Amino acid sequence: MKLSALGEDAVVAALTRALPCGRDVSIGAGDDCAVVGGPRDQWWRLLKTDAVIEGVHFLPDEKPARVGWKALCRAISDIAAMGGIPEHALITLAVRPETKLAWVRGLYAGLRKAARRFGVSIVGGETSRSPGPAFISVALAGRVERTRCVTRSGGRACDAVYVTGRLGGSLARKHLDFTPRIAEARWLVEHFKVRAMMDVSDGLASDLPRLARASKCSYTLDPKLVPRSRGCTIEQALGDGEDFELLFAIAPRDCAKLEAVWRKKFPKLPLTRIGALIRNSSSVIRHSIHGHDHFA
């Protein structure tokens, strides 16, 4: 069977089902990050890898500094989705031998800019020859307090679902300039009991169902409430992907306080209640819009 017949989620599930994990692994494959640590540890280690590939995640004529920024910030966004702090990165770069040194230097200028902005140390990596597209892979380690680690699977029926920022517009190159929501995620886990969270990387139409499934729930979504980037249709806001905003669930009793203090703390970043988690039901609204799937 071809991967295109299965889709990305099914492929990932098939590959990760029987991976070996030791006792020190609290959360393995399947969430935004892997989590290593014991039930009595104060801090847990977060581990993440991500890759950007020429022709898939960026165009060949794109400024290399923007590519470097995106490459590291994608992984930083996943650390944010767990409520954590990014710390140490390894960079693997594979390019054609005829690639100009200036392009590689530009790429690393973008990597350094992102690393300085978010307190990440780039501590090594690997360079290799590629016969085809340029390939930049980032391995990122971070940490989070055990009591503040947020997964995709902690949501409960009746929880309110929120998203930060505005969605859509990645096809207009927004995906090269996004800001990982580290500060916002850290503030959330410090002041509220966030039950489930992930970053919106494949589009709300794909990622909201993933969060609901992980939490063993269904969901409701009001498309009219979905915050859109300027000039974007609801279809683009749901399906473009690469927004890298936070999508999270919180108890309804905390909503009024959250919205009031959020406006004071982050006045320039919208926070929108877009729906809710509900008990598993066949009556949940199904959308014809789909997010990004690497194998579709």
C-alpha positions, 0 to 999 in steps of 0.5 A: 500500500502506498503512503498516499493511500494511508495519509500522514496520521496513519503512517505515523501511527504505523511506524511508532506503534512498537517503538521501544521506550525505557522507564524514564520515558514519560511520553513517547512518540505522538505528541508535540515533543517526547518527554523524559523524566520520572514521576518525582522529578521536578523538571522533565526533559523535552525532545523534538526534531523537525525538518524543512526541505527545499520545495516542500517548506520553502522555495529555492529562491527564498532568502536563506536567513528566513529559512534558518529562522523557520527551521529552528522556530518550528521546533521551538513552537513544539516546545511551547506547545508542551509549556516548556523552555527551549535550550539546546539545538543540533543542526543537520544540513544537507545541500548540493556541493554546488551550493554557494557558501553565501547561502549557507552563511545566510541560513546560519544567520537566520538560525543564530537570530532565532537562537538568540531571540529564544535563548537556545544554544546551538551546540553542534550538528552535521553537514552532508551532501545532498543530490537533490533539495536542500534539507535542514533538520533541527534536533531541539532539547528543552525542559518543563516543570513536571507539574506544568507539562501539557500534552494533547491528551488531557482535554475533557468534555465541556472544555473550552477550546481557544486559539491564539493569533490569526490563522491563514496566510502561510501561502503568502509567506507568513510561514517564514516570519512567525513567532513561536508562542514561548512567552505566551505558553509559559504564562498560560501554564504558570497561571492556569490549568491548561488541560490540553495544548498543541501548536497549529502546524498542519492547519486547524482543520487537521490539528483540532481533530487531533487534539480531540482524538488524543483527549478521547473527545469529539469537538464543536467548532464555529467557523464564524469565530475562527480568527483570520489573517487579513485577506484570508478566507475561512477555507484558508484559515482552516486549511493553510497550515503553518500558523504555529499558534497555540491551540488549547483546552481549558475548563469553562470556569476559567474562561472569564478570568483568562480572557480578562487577564490575557487582554492586559498581558498580551494586548496585541495578540488575539485570543479567541474561543472557537469551540469546545470539546464534547463527549465522543459523538457521531453528530460532531460537525465534519468539515470538507476542508482539510489541513496539510498532509505530507502524503496526501 
